[in-house]
Amino acid sequence: EDQVTQSPEALRLQEGESSSLNCSYTVSGLRGLFWYRQDPGKGPEFLFTLYSAGEEKEKERLKATLTKKESFLHITAPKPEDSATYLCAVRIYGNNRLAFGKGNQVVVIP
Amino acid sequence: DAGVTQSPTHLIKTRGQQVTLRCSPKSGHDTVSWYQQALGQGPQFIFQYYEEEERQRGNFPDRFSGHQFPNYSSELNVNALLLGDSALYLCASSPTGDTQYFGPGTRLTVL
């Protein structure tokens, strides 16, 4: 059974205090790892796709990295508008579904 | 360019009733997937449609069924509603085999 575990479950940051979110996975044949941002009551918003170990992608204050067993989402100098739940999902070869973790709930305090 | 759209936004039903949720994919996307998200949990895969056929199904009972139309839009039907079916239902569209983009969701409450 595929497993995606995200930690920490919840995180409170002061504005400007950089931190990292972790997504560990135990799957065979990773086809892609995806990060989404979700605001309360809304649908997930796509952030990044990572395909192979060593790959990195950046967007504004966010940077995603991938190893063979985990991915990190680094938030640099966060602002209150970065407050959201960040979801990690994996897709394996021969399978069309995304398997999600429970998410990292981030609150950035002004 | 409109993204993925879903209707209705909110829905309240009683146990035993039936419900139909609708999804229009992003322009150029031919694949539609449906997910159920309970409060505080990650989305759970229900099924995926491609070329008007159910291509893959998650671990959901037969009460959950779907359809895809020639214009790639899709419906999710749930029969004999249970209290536990209360959740946010998400539709995601993608070009074949690529990144899935989600709609805003339909909040279903079963009383």
gemmi code that builds the backbone of each chain (N, CA, C; Angstrom):
import gemmi

chains = {
    "A": [
        ("GLU", (0.850, -1.194, 0.000), (0.000, 0.000, 0.000), (0.890, 1.250, 0.000)),
        ("ASP", (0.616, 2.167, -0.924), (1.377, 3.412, -0.961), (1.180, 4.180, 0.330)),
        ("GLN", (2.210, 4.870, 0.749), (2.070, 5.673, 1.942), (2.795, 6.997, 1.781)),
        ("VAL", (2.101, 8.069, 2.111), (2.661, 9.407, 2.085), (2.442, 10.023, 3.456)),
        ("THR", (3.525, 10.433, 4.099), (3.450, 10.992, 5.445), (4.034, 12.391, 5.444)),
        ("GLN", (3.277, 13.346, 5.949), (3.733, 14.726, 5.996), (3.967, 15.159, 7.444)),
        ("SER", (5.056, 15.909, 7.640), (5.355, 16.426, 8.970), (6.008, 17.803, 8.864)),
        ("PRO", (5.806, 18.679, 9.872), (4.859, 18.506, 10.973), (3.416, 18.663, 10.496)),
        ("GLU", (2.447, 18.188, 11.289), (1.043, 18.350, 10.911), (0.645, 19.809, 10.912)),
        ("ALA", (1.149, 20.550, 11.889), (0.812, 21.970, 12.007), (2.058, 22.747, 12.399)),
        ("LEU", (2.148, 23.973, 11.911), (3.329, 24.800, 12.125), (2.912, 26.259, 12.217)),
        ("ARG", (3.370, 26.929, 13.285), (3.135, 28.366, 13.425), (4.459, 29.082, 13.265)),
        ("LEU", (4.522, 30.040, 12.361), (5.746, 30.765, 12.073), (5.531, 32.255, 12.264)),
        ("GLN", (6.575, 32.925, 12.732), (6.556, 34.379, 12.710), (6.859, 34.827, 11.278)),
        ("GLU", (6.294, 35.936, 10.877), (6.593, 36.487, 9.559), (8.105, 36.632, 9.423)),
        ("GLY", (8.649, 36.119, 8.301), (10.086, 36.202, 8.068), (10.884, 35.020, 8.591)),
        ("GLU", (10.231, 34.131, 9.366), (10.925, 32.978, 9.944), (10.867, 31.802, 8.977)),
        ("SER", (11.971, 31.504, 8.314), (12.007, 30.437, 7.310), (11.874, 29.063, 7.950)),
        ("SER", (11.297, 28.113, 7.216), (11.133, 26.756, 7.723), (10.961, 25.782, 6.563)),
        ("SER", (10.904, 24.485, 6.895), (10.748, 23.448, 5.880), (9.665, 22.470, 6.268)),
        ("LEU", (8.919, 22.007, 5.279), (7.904, 20.977, 5.452), (8.423, 19.689, 4.812)),
        ("ASN", (8.084, 18.560, 5.453), (8.591, 17.279, 4.972), (7.475, 16.394, 4.439)),
        ("CYS", (7.764, 15.699, 3.347), (6.858, 14.702, 2.796), (7.671, 13.446, 2.523)),
        ("SER", (7.434, 12.386, 3.293), (8.147, 11.132, 3.054), (7.203, 10.134, 2.395)),
        ("TYR", (7.737, 9.315, 1.508), (6.883, 8.387, 0.772), (7.520, 7.013, 0.693)),
        ("THR", (6.676, 6.004, 0.683), (7.129, 4.626, 0.529), (6.349, 4.020, -0.629)),
        ("VAL", (6.809, 4.250, -1.813), (6.175, 3.713, -3.007), (7.243, 3.110, -3.901)),
        ("SER", (6.806, 2.239, -4.775), (7.701, 1.678, -5.785), (7.363, 2.286, -7.128)),
        ("GLY", (8.387, 2.734, -7.843), (8.147, 3.270, -9.176), (7.512, 4.646, -9.170)),
        ("LEU", (8.150, 5.608, -8.511), (7.598, 6.958, -8.453), (7.603, 7.585, -9.843)),
        ("ARG", (6.421, 8.041, -10.276), (6.326, 8.717, -11.564), (6.379, 10.240, -11.384)),
        ("GLY", (5.949, 10.695, -10.213), (5.972, 12.130, -9.957), (5.532, 12.431, -8.538)),
        ("LEU", (6.072, 13.506, -7.969), (5.653, 13.977, -6.652), (5.136, 15.397, -6.829)),
        ("PHE", (3.997, 15.669, -6.228), (3.293, 16.927, -6.462), (3.082, 17.663, -5.144)),
        ("TRP", (3.243, 18.977, -5.187), (2.897, 19.834, -4.063), (1.738, 20.742, -4.480)),
        ("TYR", (0.765, 20.837, -3.562), (-0.384, 21.719, -3.755), (-0.546, 22.584, -2.507)),
        ("ARG", (-1.132, 23.741, -2.712), (-1.520, 24.619, -1.600), (-3.048, 24.620, -1.530)),
        ("GLN", (-3.604, 24.510, -0.315), (-5.058, 24.526, -0.170), (-5.474, 25.505, 0.910)),
        ("ASP", (-6.312, 26.469, 0.551), (-6.910, 27.389, 1.509), (-8.206, 26.766, 2.022)),
        ("PRO", (-8.642, 27.156, 3.236), (-9.829, 26.534, 3.850), (-11.051, 26.581, 2.938)),
        ("GLY", (-11.680, 25.416, 2.741), (-12.902, 25.335, 1.946), (-12.709, 25.467, 0.456)),
        ("LYS", (-11.458, 25.523, -0.012), (-11.178, 25.691, -1.440), (-10.517, 24.435, -1.996)),
        ("GLY", (-10.415, 24.367, -3.332), (-9.722, 23.255, -3.952), (-8.219, 23.459, -3.917)),
        ("PRO", (-7.442, 22.382, -3.983), (-5.973, 22.486, -3.990), (-5.480, 23.254, -5.221)),
        ("GLU", (-4.487, 24.103, -4.990), (-3.864, 24.879, -6.060), (-2.502, 24.283, -6.356)),
        ("PHE", (-2.254, 23.945, -7.616), (-0.997, 23.304, -8.001), (0.193, 24.230, -7.775)),
        ("LEU", (1.259, 23.661, -7.188), (2.503, 24.409, -6.999), (3.634, 23.833, -7.851)),
        ("PHE", (3.999, 22.570, -7.602), (5.166, 21.983, -8.251), (4.930, 20.509, -8.585)),
        ("THR", (5.643, 20.048, -9.628), (5.817, 18.632, -9.906), (7.312, 18.335, -9.927)),
        ("LEU", (7.716, 17.275, -9.215), (9.102, 16.824, -9.216), (9.123, 15.386, -9.715)),
        ("TYR", (10.090, 15.068, -10.584), (10.080, 13.752, -11.217), (11.225, 12.839, -10.791)),
        ("SER", (12.376, 13.443, -10.430), (13.516, 12.583, -10.126), (14.336, 13.162, -8.984)),
        ("ALA", (15.035, 12.268, -8.281), (15.855, 12.668, -7.139), (16.882, 13.709, -7.582)),
        ("GLY", (17.020, 14.739, -6.752), (17.947, 15.815, -7.059), (17.294, 17.009, -7.723)),
        ("GLU", (16.063, 16.836, -8.167), (15.363, 17.915, -8.840), (14.900, 18.968, -7.834)),
        ("GLU", (14.953, 20.241, -8.217), (14.502, 21.346, -7.393), (13.667, 22.295, -8.250)),
        ("LYS", (12.630, 22.877, -7.613), (11.831, 23.885, -8.305), (11.503, 25.013, -7.341)),
        ("GLU", (11.427, 26.223, -7.879), (11.182, 27.402, -7.048), (10.061, 28.246, -7.615)),
        ("LYS", (9.339, 28.883, -6.681), (8.297, 29.822, -7.057), (8.152, 30.814, -5.916)),
        ("GLU", (8.549, 32.035, -6.155), (8.490, 33.099, -5.147), (9.224, 32.629, -3.881)),
        ("ARG", (8.557, 32.528, -2.750), (9.213, 32.173, -1.490), (9.253, 30.662, -1.252)),
        ("LEU", (8.797, 29.889, -2.188), (8.727, 28.437, -2.034), (9.774, 27.737, -2.901)),
        ("LYS", (10.369, 26.694, -2.335), (11.321, 25.863, -3.069), (11.085, 24.410, -2.694)),
        ("ALA", (10.894, 23.558, -3.700), (10.641, 22.141, -3.470), (11.845, 21.333, -3.942)),
        ("THR", (12.219, 20.334, -3.129), (13.319, 19.446, -3.466), (12.857, 18.007, -3.322)),
        ("LEU", (13.589, 17.094, -3.979), (13.199, 15.679, -3.974), (14.422, 14.788, -3.818)),
        ("THR", (14.299, 13.794, -2.897), (15.280, 12.728, -2.784), (14.555, 11.417, -3.095)),
        ("LYS", (15.259, 10.296, -2.923), (14.642, 9.010, -3.249), (13.548, 8.590, -2.274)),
        ("LYS", (13.520, 9.229, -1.092), (12.546, 8.817, -0.089), (11.679, 9.953, 0.431)),
        ("GLU", (12.040, 11.204, 0.123), (11.272, 12.311, 0.680), (11.421, 13.575, -0.154)),
        ("SER", (10.507, 14.489, 0.126), (10.560, 15.809, -0.507), (10.433, 16.859, 0.590)),
        ("PHE", (11.052, 18.011, 0.350), (10.941, 19.129, 1.268), (10.355, 20.322, 0.528)),
        ("LEU", (9.509, 21.053, 1.239), (9.030, 22.330, 0.733), (9.571, 23.402, 1.678)),
        ("HIS", (10.513, 24.182, 1.165), (11.146, 25.226, 1.961), (10.375, 26.523, 1.755)),
        ("ILE", (10.053, 27.173, 2.869), (9.375, 28.470, 2.809), (10.352, 29.508, 3.355)),
        ("THR", (10.777, 30.406, 2.487), (11.775, 31.411, 2.859), (11.092, 32.737, 3.167)),
        ("ALA", (11.411, 33.291, 4.331), (10.871, 34.588, 4.763), (9.369, 34.653, 4.517)),
        ("PRO", (8.588, 33.756, 5.146), (7.152, 33.697, 4.854), (6.407, 34.961, 5.254)),
        ("LYS", (5.299, 35.180, 4.548), (4.389, 36.279, 4.833), (3.044, 35.699, 5.274)),
        ("PRO", (2.202, 36.492, 5.915), (0.898, 35.969, 6.358), (0.093, 35.322, 5.231)),
        ("GLU", (0.236, 35.818, 4.008), (-0.513, 35.238, 2.887), (-0.028, 33.838, 2.497)),
        ("ASP", (1.070, 33.387, 3.065), (1.537, 32.009, 2.852), (0.825, 31.024, 3.771)),
        ("SER", (-0.012, 31.538, 4.665), (-0.785, 30.656, 5.557), (-1.737, 29.808, 4.727)),
        ("ALA", (-1.651, 28.487, 4.889), (-2.453, 27.545, 4.108), (-2.096, 26.139, 4.556)),
        ("THR", (-2.808, 25.159, 4.007), (-2.398, 23.760, 4.160), (-1.671, 23.357, 2.881)),
        ("TYR", (-0.498, 22.764, 3.050), (0.292, 22.331, 1.906), (0.178, 20.806, 1.803)),
        ("LEU", (-0.294, 20.350, 0.643), (-0.530, 18.928, 0.406), (0.539, 18.356, -0.510)),
        ("CYS", (0.997, 17.159, -0.160), (1.955, 16.422, -0.969), (1.239, 15.195, -1.529)),
        ("ALA", (1.502, 14.869, -2.784), (0.878, 13.696, -3.400), (1.893, 13.003, -4.298)),
        ("VAL", (1.747, 11.681, -4.436), (2.617, 10.924, -5.317), (1.789, 10.172, -6.351)),
        ("ARG", (2.414, 9.936, -7.482), (1.810, 9.120, -8.528), (2.865, 8.103, -8.936)),
        ("ILE", (2.448, 6.844, -9.084), (3.405, 5.806, -9.468), (3.117, 5.341, -10.893)),
        ("TYR", (4.112, 4.730, -11.499), (3.952, 4.229, -12.858), (2.845, 3.174, -12.917)),
        ("GLY", (2.048, 3.244, -13.977), (0.968, 2.279, -14.155), (-0.262, 2.593, -13.346)),
        ("ASN", (-0.282, 3.760, -12.690), (-1.396, 4.133, -11.836), (-1.734, 5.593, -12.107)),
        ("ASN", (-3.017, 5.888, -12.264), (-3.413, 7.245, -12.620), (-3.806, 8.111, -11.432)),
        ("ARG", (-3.956, 7.497, -10.256), (-4.433, 8.273, -9.122), (-3.288, 8.990, -8.422)),
        ("LEU", (-3.646, 10.070, -7.720), (-2.725, 10.731, -6.806), (-3.014, 10.218, -5.403)),
        ("ALA", (-1.964, 9.835, -4.686), (-2.092, 9.424, -3.285), (-1.563, 10.567, -2.428)),
        ("PHE", (-2.439, 11.133, -1.608), (-2.119, 12.323, -0.835), (-1.731, 12.001, 0.600)),
        ("GLY", (-0.885, 12.892, 1.171), (-0.694, 12.913, 2.606), (-1.809, 13.744, 3.238)),
        ("LYS", (-1.751, 13.882, 4.568), (-2.796, 14.624, 5.278), (-2.576, 16.129, 5.235)),
        ("GLY", (-1.377, 16.539, 4.862), (-1.114, 17.968, 4.730), (-0.314, 18.559, 5.881)),
        ("ASN", (0.327, 19.682, 5.599), (1.014, 20.495, 6.606), (0.239, 21.804, 6.721)),
        ("GLN", (-0.346, 22.047, 7.904), (-1.092, 23.284, 8.104), (-0.142, 24.356, 8.612)),
        ("VAL", (0.036, 25.413, 7.846), (0.994, 26.477, 8.172), (0.247, 27.766, 8.477)),
        ("VAL", (0.588, 28.374, 9.611), (0.045, 29.686, 9.984), (1.221, 30.632, 10.158)),
        ("VAL", (1.206, 31.739, 9.438), (2.262, 32.739, 9.542), (1.699, 33.964, 10.258)),
        ("ILE", (2.323, 34.283, 11.378), (1.828, 35.367, 12.244), (2.560, 36.660, 11.929)),
        ("PRO", (1.813, 37.747, 11.723), (2.469, 39.040, 11.386), (3.350, 39.534, 12.532)),
    ],
    "B": [
        ("ASP", (-8.498, 32.167, -19.761), (-8.718, 30.720, -19.848), (-9.312, 30.238, -18.534)),
        ("ALA", (-10.556, 29.724, -18.590), (-11.215, 29.275, -17.367), (-10.534, 28.013, -16.867)),
        ("GLY", (-10.443, 27.929, -15.541), (-9.910, 26.726, -14.949), (-10.996, 25.676, -14.816)),
        ("VAL", (-10.785, 24.729, -13.935), (-11.767, 23.686, -13.665), (-12.937, 24.302, -12.897)),
        ("THR", (-14.146, 24.045, -13.338), (-15.318, 24.561, -12.635), (-16.172, 23.407, -12.126)),
        ("GLN", (-16.827, 23.634, -10.990), (-17.684, 22.612, -10.383), (-18.990, 23.248, -9.935)),
        ("SER", (-20.051, 22.461, -9.992), (-21.340, 22.929, -9.483), (-22.101, 21.764, -8.869)),
        ("PRO", (-22.932, 22.052, -7.862), (-23.045, 23.346, -7.181), (-21.881, 23.561, -6.213)),
        ("THR", (-21.855, 24.718, -5.564), (-20.812, 25.016, -4.585), (-21.084, 24.277, -3.278)),
        ("HIS", (-22.326, 24.340, -2.853), (-22.741, 23.673, -1.619), (-24.029, 22.899, -1.880)),
        ("LEU", (-24.212, 21.846, -1.084), (-25.390, 21.002, -1.254), (-25.720, 20.362, 0.091)),
        ("ILE", (-26.999, 20.389, 0.436), (-27.438, 19.712, 1.665), (-28.469, 18.663, 1.279)),
        ("LYS", (-28.240, 17.434, 1.714), (-29.136, 16.326, 1.417), (-29.427, 15.558, 2.713)),
        ("THR", (-30.432, 14.704, 2.649), (-30.717, 13.839, 3.790), (-30.328, 12.408, 3.462)),
        ("ARG", (-30.142, 11.625, 4.499), (-29.741, 10.216, 4.336), (-30.685, 9.478, 3.381)),
        ("GLY", (-30.125, 8.657, 2.516), (-30.914, 7.870, 1.595), (-31.169, 8.542, 0.260)),
        ("GLN", (-30.958, 9.865, 0.198), (-31.171, 10.566, -1.070), (-30.021, 10.309, -2.034)),
        ("GLN", (-30.205, 10.821, -3.245), (-29.202, 10.702, -4.288), (-28.734, 12.106, -4.675)),
        ("VAL", (-27.476, 12.213, -5.128), (-26.933, 13.520, -5.484), (-26.101, 13.405, -6.761)),
        ("THR", (-26.107, 14.476, -7.559), (-25.269, 14.557, -8.760), (-24.434, 15.820, -8.705)),
        ("LEU", (-23.133, 15.655, -8.841), (-22.199, 16.776, -8.865), (-21.613, 16.878, -10.264)),
        ("ARG", (-21.309, 18.111, -10.676), (-20.869, 18.338, -12.048), (-19.513, 19.019, -12.106)),
        ("CYS", (-18.786, 18.739, -13.197), (-17.434, 19.266, -13.354), (-17.175, 19.569, -14.825)),
        ("SER", (-16.613, 20.755, -15.072), (-16.142, 21.090, -16.416), (-14.631, 21.233, -16.365)),
        ("PRO", (-13.912, 20.477, -17.175), (-12.452, 20.504, -17.086), (-11.869, 21.771, -17.696)),
        ("LYS", (-10.603, 21.977, -17.395), (-9.852, 23.080, -17.986), (-9.761, 22.836, -19.491)),
        ("SER", (-9.745, 23.926, -20.267), (-9.671, 23.817, -21.717), (-8.432, 23.024, -22.135)),
        ("GLY", (-8.629, 22.058, -23.046), (-7.513, 21.259, -23.530), (-7.252, 20.004, -22.727)),
        ("HIS", (-7.983, 19.818, -21.624), (-7.801, 18.630, -20.781), (-8.869, 17.592, -21.112)),
        ("ASP", (-8.438, 16.325, -21.245), (-9.381, 15.281, -21.639), (-9.633, 14.242, -20.544)),
        ("THR", (-8.953, 14.384, -19.428), (-9.042, 13.407, -18.342), (-9.594, 14.078, -17.088)),
        ("VAL", (-10.567, 13.437, -16.468), (-11.188, 13.985, -15.260), (-11.116, 12.956, -14.138)),
        ("SER", (-10.669, 13.409, -12.980), (-10.610, 12.557, -11.793), (-11.467, 13.179, -10.690)),
        ("TRP", (-12.024, 12.327, -9.845), (-12.832, 12.785, -8.705), (-12.188, 12.312, -7.406)),
        ("TYR", (-12.213, 13.199, -6.415), (-11.658, 12.906, -5.105), (-12.656, 13.313, -4.016)),
        ("GLN", (-12.584, 12.621, -2.895), (-13.366, 12.977, -1.711), (-12.409, 13.429, -0.623)),
        ("GLN", (-12.686, 14.577, -0.015), (-11.815, 15.067, 1.051), (-12.626, 15.307, 2.318)),
        ("ALA", (-12.386, 14.489, 3.329), (-12.998, 14.690, 4.637), (-12.221, 15.778, 5.380)),
        ("LEU", (-12.854, 16.364, 6.367), (-12.236, 17.464, 7.108), (-10.930, 17.015, 7.760)),
        ("GLY", (-9.858, 17.757, 7.531), (-8.576, 17.452, 8.157), (-7.806, 16.330, 7.500)),
        ("GLN", (-8.299, 15.837, 6.369), (-7.638, 14.741, 5.667), (-7.207, 15.168, 4.271)),
        ("GLY", (-6.322, 14.377, 3.669), (-5.979, 14.614, 2.276), (-7.060, 14.039, 1.369)),
        ("PRO", (-7.146, 14.509, 0.129), (-8.132, 13.958, -0.818), (-7.912, 12.463, -1.058)),
        ("GLN", (-9.029, 11.735, -1.192), (-9.003, 10.310, -1.503), (-9.575, 10.086, -2.897)),
        ("PHE", (-8.876, 9.321, -3.719), (-9.242, 9.079, -5.117), (-10.499, 8.228, -5.213)),
        ("ILE", (-11.474, 8.731, -5.985), (-12.709, 7.969, -6.209), (-12.607, 7.213, -7.536)),
        ("PHE", (-12.457, 7.941, -8.639), (-12.250, 7.328, -9.945), (-11.780, 8.361, -10.949)),
        ("GLN", (-11.363, 7.856, -12.122), (-10.885, 8.694, -13.207), (-11.570, 8.296, -14.511)),
        ("TYR", (-11.918, 9.326, -15.312), (-12.553, 9.098, -16.602), (-11.684, 9.624, -17.728)),
        ("TYR", (-11.636, 8.837, -18.786), (-10.892, 9.212, -19.988), (-11.622, 8.604, -21.175)),
        ("GLU", (-11.836, 9.399, -22.206), (-12.556, 8.942, -23.410), (-13.891, 8.299, -23.027)),
        ("GLU", (-14.585, 8.942, -22.106), (-15.933, 8.573, -21.672), (-16.000, 7.216, -20.968)),
        ("GLU", (-14.843, 6.689, -20.575), (-14.811, 5.409, -19.875), (-14.160, 5.592, -18.500)),
        ("GLU", (-14.611, 4.826, -17.523), (-13.958, 4.807, -16.218), (-12.649, 4.049, -16.381)),
        ("ARG", (-11.541, 4.753, -16.192), (-10.233, 4.146, -16.459), (-9.662, 3.492, -15.205)),
        ("GLN", (-9.967, 4.088, -14.049), (-9.450, 3.528, -12.798), (-10.391, 3.928, -11.673)),
        ("ARG", (-10.484, 3.053, -10.677), (-11.383, 3.285, -9.565), (-10.650, 3.098, -8.261)),
        ("GLY", (-10.942, 3.951, -7.280), (-10.375, 3.797, -5.947), (-11.254, 2.899, -5.095)),
        ("ASN", (-10.994, 2.893, -3.810), (-11.689, 2.002, -2.890), (-12.995, 2.627, -2.399)),
        ("PHE", (-13.938, 2.796, -3.283), (-15.248, 3.354, -2.964), (-16.333, 2.395, -3.423)),
        ("PRO", (-17.456, 2.344, -2.694), (-18.520, 1.394, -3.047), (-19.216, 1.774, -4.351)),
        ("ASP", (-20.010, 0.839, -4.847), (-20.724, 1.039, -6.109), (-21.762, 2.154, -6.038)),
        ("ARG", (-22.062, 2.623, -4.829), (-22.998, 3.755, -4.698), (-22.437, 4.996, -5.397)),
        ("PHE", (-21.126, 5.005, -5.567), (-20.460, 6.104, -6.258), (-20.304, 5.707, -7.730)),
        ("SER", (-20.864, 6.518, -8.613), (-20.742, 6.247, -10.038), (-20.509, 7.559, -10.768)),
        ("GLY", (-20.088, 7.440, -12.010), (-19.783, 8.657, -12.736), (-20.060, 8.531, -14.203)),
        ("HIS", (-19.795, 9.629, -14.868), (-20.002, 9.663, -16.313), (-19.120, 10.767, -16.879)),
        ("GLN", (-18.629, 10.536, -18.103), (-17.940, 11.606, -18.821), (-18.621, 11.792, -20.167)),
        ("PHE", (-18.809, 13.027, -20.544), (-19.508, 13.372, -21.772), (-18.518, 13.638, -22.900)),
        ("PRO", (-19.009, 13.667, -24.166), (-18.086, 13.890, -25.287), (-17.301, 15.194, -25.200)),
        ("ASN", (-17.825, 16.197, -24.481), (-17.076, 17.456, -24.345), (-16.121, 17.415, -23.151)),
        ("TYR", (-15.914, 16.217, -22.581), (-14.990, 15.932, -21.477), (-15.535, 16.321, -20.107)),
        ("SER", (-16.671, 17.017, -20.037), (-17.234, 17.308, -18.727), (-17.658, 16.007, -18.058)),
        ("SER", (-17.889, 16.084, -16.749), (-18.127, 14.845, -15.999), (-19.136, 15.059, -14.892)),
        ("GLU", (-19.779, 13.980, -14.499), (-20.690, 13.964, -13.353), (-20.267, 12.889, -12.379)),
        ("LEU", (-20.490, 13.181, -11.096), (-20.325, 12.191, -10.029), (-21.699, 11.993, -9.395)),
        ("ASN", (-22.152, 10.766, -9.333), (-23.428, 10.435, -8.720), (-23.187, 9.593, -7.467)),
        ("VAL", (-23.896, 9.950, -6.406), (-23.825, 9.146, -5.188), (-25.256, 8.778, -4.798)),
        ("ASN", (-25.511, 7.478, -4.680), (-26.834, 6.981, -4.295), (-26.874, 6.605, -2.818)),
        ("ALA", (-28.088, 6.548, -2.278), (-28.301, 6.079, -0.898), (-27.322, 6.756, 0.061)),
        ("LEU", (-27.367, 8.062, 0.111), (-26.403, 8.838, 0.890), (-26.368, 8.430, 2.355)),
        ("LEU", (-25.144, 8.395, 2.883), (-24.897, 8.128, 4.298), (-24.319, 9.383, 4.942)),
        ("LEU", (-24.440, 9.456, 6.270), (-23.860, 10.603, 6.976), (-22.375, 10.743, 6.660)),
        ("GLY", (-21.690, 9.616, 6.523), (-20.251, 9.603, 6.272), (-19.856, 10.091, 4.893)),
        ("ASP", (-20.848, 10.326, 4.025), (-20.541, 10.861, 2.695), (-20.353, 12.373, 2.731)),
        ("SER", (-20.622, 12.999, 3.863), (-20.411, 14.445, 4.003), (-18.924, 14.737, 3.833)),
        ("ALA", (-18.602, 15.604, 2.877), (-17.201, 15.881, 2.556), (-17.135, 16.964, 1.488)),
        ("LEU", (-15.916, 17.359, 1.162), (-15.656, 18.231, 0.015), (-15.316, 17.319, -1.163)),
        ("TYR", (-16.071, 17.428, -2.245), (-15.829, 16.618, -3.431), (-15.092, 17.459, -4.462)),
        ("LEU", (-13.955, 16.944, -4.868), (-13.058, 17.674, -5.750), (-12.969, 16.992, -7.104)),
        ("CYS", (-12.997, 17.802, -8.124), (-12.780, 17.339, -9.491), (-11.424, 17.865, -9.933)),
        ("ALA", (-10.671, 17.032, -10.621), (-9.385, 17.454, -11.154), (-9.308, 17.077, -12.624)),
        ("SER", (-8.755, 17.966, -13.440), (-8.597, 17.641, -14.854), (-7.118, 17.679, -15.222)),
        ("SER", (-6.776, 16.976, -16.287), (-5.392, 16.924, -16.741), (-5.360, 16.570, -18.221)),
        ("PRO", (-4.295, 17.034, -18.887), (-4.019, 16.467, -20.198), (-3.616, 15.013, -19.943)),
        ("THR", (-3.702, 14.154, -20.892), (-3.465, 12.736, -20.645), (-2.148, 12.503, -19.935)),
        ("GLY", (-2.222, 11.887, -18.754), (-1.040, 11.483, -18.025), (-0.223, 12.588, -17.393)),
        ("ASP", (-0.768, 13.774, -17.281), (0.027, 14.893, -16.776), (-0.528, 15.411, -15.454)),
        ("THR", (0.007, 16.534, -14.988), (-0.372, 17.136, -13.714), (-1.872, 17.383, -13.644)),
        ("GLN", (-2.473, 17.081, -12.491), (-3.899, 17.279, -12.278), (-4.147, 18.648, -11.649)),
        ("TYR", (-5.118, 19.368, -12.195), (-5.506, 20.687, -11.704), (-6.909, 20.583, -11.122)),
        ("PHE", (-7.072, 21.116, -9.909), (-8.308, 20.932, -9.177), (-9.266, 22.109, -9.324)),
        ("GLY", (-10.554, 21.779, -9.240), (-11.584, 22.791, -9.156), (-11.796, 23.233, -7.722)),
        ("PRO", (-12.755, 24.143, -7.507), (-12.991, 24.686, -6.166), (-13.698, 23.731, -5.223)),
        ("GLY", (-14.296, 22.680, -5.764), (-14.953, 21.688, -4.926), (-16.433, 21.947, -4.707)),
        ("THR", (-17.135, 20.882, -4.334), (-18.532, 20.959, -3.902), (-18.598, 20.442, -2.481)),
        ("ARG", (-19.121, 21.268, -1.578), (-19.271, 20.850, -0.174), (-20.619, 20.156, -0.024)),
        ("LEU", (-20.611, 18.861, 0.270), (-21.835, 18.073, 0.465), (-22.035, 17.817, 1.943)),
        ("THR", (-23.195, 18.181, 2.431), (-23.573, 17.884, 3.808), (-24.765, 16.950, 3.784)),
        ("VAL", (-24.639, 15.823, 4.488), (-25.722, 14.842, 4.573), (-26.260, 14.852, 6.001)),
        ("LEU", (-27.574, 15.139, 6.121), (-28.198, 15.229, 7.445), (-29.005, 13.974, 7.763)),
    ],
}
model = gemmi.Model(1)
for chain_id, residues in chains.items():
    chain = gemmi.Chain(chain_id)
    for i, (resn, *xyz) in enumerate(residues, 1):
        res = gemmi.Residue()
        res.name, res.seqid = resn, gemmi.SeqId(i, " ")
        for name, pos in zip(("N", "CA", "C"), xyz):
            atom = gemmi.Atom()
            atom.name, atom.element = name, gemmi.Element(name[0])
            atom.pos, atom.b_iso = gemmi.Position(*pos), 0.0
            res.add_atom(atom)
        chain.add_residue(res)
    model.add_chain(chain)
structure = gemmi.Structure()
structure.add_model(model)
structure.setup_entities()
